[in-house]
Amino acid sequence: MGSFNASILTDKGNNLIAKAVAGLCEIKFTRIALSDTQILGGASSVTDIGEIKQSGKVSEVILNEDRTVTVRTVFMNVNLEKGYYIRTIGLFAQDPDEGEILYSVATANEVTATADW
C-alpha cells in the first residue's frame, strides 16, 4: 500500500476503550472499509468515512511486541466494477450501546504520495 498517516482513534473509539477499561465490554473489531473520500483535519470527530467502496470482515487481530495491534482483512476485487483511489481506511468495532461504530481512521498521506489506486 501507499503512504498512509497513522491511524487515529475516533471519539466513539475512545469511548469504547473507556467502557472496556471499566470492564463493561470487550472490544470486538467487526470490519475494515475503504473509501475514496478524503477526510481533512479533525479525524477524531468523524463517525463515517463517506461512500464505502469495499468492506471486509476482520480476519485476524494480532497483539504486537511493541503493544500495538494489527488488524487484518482481505479485499477481493471480484465484484468491483470500477477502480478508485483509496484515501481513507476505516476500522469498525461493536459498541454494546450503539452497535457498530467507526473505531479509527487512517488517511492517505497526500503530501508525500498519491492515494493507492
Secondary structure, DSSP 8 states (H G I E B T S, - for coil): ---B---EE-HHHHHHHHHHHTTS---EEEEEEEE-----S-GGG-S--SSEEEEEE--EEEE-TTS-EEEE-----TT--S---B-EEEEEEEETTTEEEEEEEEEB-TTTS--B-
